[in-house]
Amino acid sequence: MNNKAVLLMTMGDPSDARGVFPYLMKLFMDPLILPAPGPVRPFLALYISTMKKEPVKEKYQAIGGGSPMDAITERQAALLREALKEKNISVYHSNRYTSPSVQEAYRRIKSDGVKKLLALPLYPHFSPAITGSSFGLLKALAEKDADPPEVVYYEGFGADARFIKLLAERMRDALERLLETIPAPDAGGPERPVSVIFSAHSLPEELISKGDPYLDNVMQTASMLQEELGEISTHVGFQSKGRAGMEWLKPETDEVIKTVAASGSRGVAVVPVSFVSENIETLYDCDILQKSLAASLGMKYERAKSLDDAPAFIDFLAELALGNLL
């Protein structure tokens, strides 16, 4: 029996078209996502999910039928489990809106007799509406448990220098690929001006005005990455905003792409800073929509690849686990 364990936590992403509707229903049943009165929320969730189902399915079809995110999270958990085996630390994973759920993971954790648990979200930046939603479920389960494990809640690693270096490597790879697509200037000719955009998942501005630290966390990551780059022009944008009728964080990444094109950039490298695994936002919003927009503006486009199950990222997660459990 292992007394200590890590629970990797993330949103989850449908792995095929059949999972889209259940995913949407769970998403909109979350009161932090759809703040509607309890009796009304199921009807609103059903209405919104029904309206969005087919357009969202089309996005998943465009990236091959489904997202690889859940499979990547499973590999991350398996590799981390192997990395921590000698320390006798177990590893579990849960998804907020797909299986395995937080409830399913907690049942396994209890069955295995875990006494100390590190809740380690794979969201780099903390937000009560995102990370807090996963934490809330876990806290509710622990409160109902007569003998819950001791839980350490780790809020985010977006400002961890080790994570920044890993992300910077992906950023430099994207820049190298970008420059390879742009002909070198003739002797004495104009340089090859390119821009880098740090693109983060958007949130409603109302949440930020109420004290959500997410924006500050994102800007700190961007600032640290800028230091790794040096002189190259960098910008911050926000992508994949949600429902209409409310103000979302600005500037939108699409608008930043238009701005750098107008300023003379011949190419743009987008660095998604909100994700550690490939998902619908990287594979569709970045690789299809943003790339198409850049091409229409006469620019070359590259996107920094996610860390996924890279050995260096697994080592980083193992260091976080050991630092918080031992």
N, C-alpha and C positions, 0 to 999 in steps of 0.2 A: 504494500500500500504506500502511495506517495502522499506525503502530507502537504506539499507545496505544489502550486500549479499556476499556469498562465492561461488566461482566457483572451484570445484575440477577438476583437469585436469590430464589425464593419456593417455597412448598410445592406450589402447583398445586391445582386443584379440578376435578372432573369436569364437563365442559361438557354432558354428556347422560347418560341412564341407562345407556347401554352402557359408559360409562367407569368406572362405580362399582366393579365387581368388580376390574378391573386396578388401579385406584387403591388399593383396600383391600389387595390382595396386595403391592403395592410398599410401602405404608405398614407393614404388619406384617412384611415381610421386612427392614425396617430394624432392625438390632440395637439402636439407641438407642431405638426405639419398643417393640420386643418383645425384651427381653434374655433370650433362650433359647439353649441350646447350638446351634451351627451346624447339626449334622445334624438336629436336631429342629425348628428354626425353620420350614422349608418346610411341614411337616405342620401345625404350629400355625397358621401364617399361612393356609393353605388352610382349616382348620377354622373359624377366627375369621371369615375373609372370607366364607365360605359362610353362616355363621350371621347375619352382619350385612348381607349384600347386600340383601335385600328391605326390611328396615326403613330402611336408608339410602337406597335408591331412592325410597321413599315421601317422604322429606324433600325430595329433589331435585325430585320431581314437584310437591310443594307450592309450590315457588318457580318453577315454570314449566318444569320438565323438566331443568334443569341450572344450573350456576353460571356467572356471567359473569366470574369472576375471571381465567381464563387469557386471555380476550379483552381484558380491561382491562390486564393485564400487557403484552400485545403492543402495545397502543396506547401505554402508558407508554414502552416501549422505542423505538417509532417516533418519538414526540414528543421524547424525550431525544436520539435520534440527530440529529434536525433541529436541536435546540438546540446541539449540540456540533459540528455540521458544520464551522463556520468554524475550530474549533480542531483539526480533523483527528483527532477522537477517535471511534472506532467504538463501537457499542452492540449488545450481545447480551442475550438473556435465557434463563433456564433455570428449570425447575420440578423440584422434588425428586421428586414422585410422578406427574407427568403429562408429556406431551411439550410442548416440547423438553426433554430430559433434560440434566443437567450434562455427560454424555458427548457428546451431540450438539452442545451449544454449544461444548465444548472442541475438537472436531474442526474446527468452523468457525473458531474463534479461531486454531488452528494453521495452517489452510489459508490464512488471510488474513495470516499473518506478524506477528501481534501480539507485541510485545516486552515491554510493560508493561501489566498488567491490574489493574483495580480490581474486586474481588469485593464487590459492593454489595447486601446482602440487603435485601429490602423488609419485613423483620421489625423493628419499632422497638426491640425489647428482645432482648438477647443471651441465649441459652441454649445450652449445649453439646448439648442434646437436639434443638434445633430448628435454629437457625442453624448450630450445629456439625456437624449432619448434612450440610448442603449443603457447608460448607467441607471436611468430611472427604473427600467424593467428589472435589472439585477438587484437594485436596492429594495424594490418591492418584494421580490422573491425572498431575499435575506430577512426582511422584516417579518415575514410570515413563518419563517423557519425557527423552530424551537432551539436548534443548535447550528446556526449558520457559520460558515467559515469566516475568518478575518479577511476582509477585502481591502486591498490597496487600489485606489482609483488613480490611474495615471492619465493626466489630462491631455497630453500632446507633446510631440517632439519636433515641432516646426522650427524651433530656435536652437535645437541641439546641433552643435558644431559638427558632430559626426554625420548626422543626417544631411546637413548642408553640403558637406564634401561629397557625399554620395550623389546628391541631386546635381551638384555642380559638374560632376563627371558626365552625367547624362546631358546636361546643358552644353558642355563643350563638344560632345559627340555630335549633337544636333547642329551646332555652329560649323563644325568641320564639314558635315555633309552639305550644309547650305552653301558654304563657300565653294565647294567642288562643283556646284551647279551654275555658278556665276563666272563667266570668263574673266580671267585676270586682266587688269588694265594694261594698256600699252605703256611703254616708258614715258613718263611725264603726263600720262592721261589721268582721268578721274579715278578715284579710289572706288572700291566696291562697298558702298555704304549698306550696312545691314542693321536690323534692329532685333532686340530680344524682348519678348512679352512674357511676363510672369502671369499666367492665367489661373485664376482661382474660381471655384464654384461660387455662384452668387447667393446672397441672402437678402431678405427684405430689409430695407433701411430702418424700418421701425424697430427691428430687433436690436440693431446697433445702437439706436438712440436710447434704448432701454438698458444699455449696459453690456450687451453681448460683446465679449472680447475678441471675437473672430477676426474682425477687420484689423485690429492692432496686431494680432498673431500673424496674419498674412503679410502685412507690411514689414514685419520684422524679418520674416523669411526672405522677402524680396530684397531688403536692405543687405542682408548677409550674403545673398547670392550676387548682388551687385559688386560687393567687395571682391568676390572671386573672379569677376569678369574684367574689371579695370575700365578701359575707356569706351567700350561699346555702349551704344545708346540702349537704355532699358526702359520699360514701361510696365505698369500693372493694369490688368483688365479682369473683368468678371464675366463668366460665361454660364450658360445653361440656366437662366433665370426661370422661375416657376410661373404660377398662375398670374393672369392679368388682373388689373384693378388695384395694384399696389406698387410702390416704388421699390426698385431693387438697386443693389450697389452699382455704382458707376465709377469709371466708364466701362461699357461693355467691351469685351475683347474684340468683337467685330468692328466697333467704332475705332478702337486703337489701331487695328490693322489698316483701316481707311486713312487714319491720321498719319501713320508712318509711310504709307504709300505716297500721300500728298507731299510729304516732306522730302521725298527723293530716295527712300530706301529701295534697294533692288531686291532685297530678300528679307524674310522675317522668320525667326526661330521662336516657336511658342513652347514655353516650359510650364506644363500643368503642375502647380504646386500643392494642390489639394488632395492628390491621389498618390497611392503607392502601387496600385495595380491597374492594369488596363481595364476599361469599362466602357459603357455606352458614351460617356462624355468625352473620353479620349479618342475612341475609335470612330464615333459618328460626328460629334460636335467639332472636334479638332480636325481629324484626318479627312473628313468629307466636307463639312460646311466651311470651316475656316480656310482649308486649303483651296477650295473652289473660289472663295471670296478673294484670297490673295492672288490667284491666277487671273481672275477677272480684272484685277488692278495692275497686272503686269509684273507681279512679284513672284519670286521663288519662295517656297514654303518648306520648312522642316519642323518636326515636333519632337521634343525630347521624350524618349521612351520611358515607360514606368519602370520602377525598380523591380517589381514582381518578386520572383524567388531568387534573385541574384545572391550568390554566396555572401557578399559583403553586407547586404541588407539583412540577411538572416543572422549574421554575426552581430550586427548592430542590435537587433531585437533580443538576441541572447544576452548581450551586455546590459540592456535595459532590464531584462528579467532578473538577472543576477544582482544588479544594483538595487532592486526594489524588493527582493524576496530573501536575500541572505543577510 
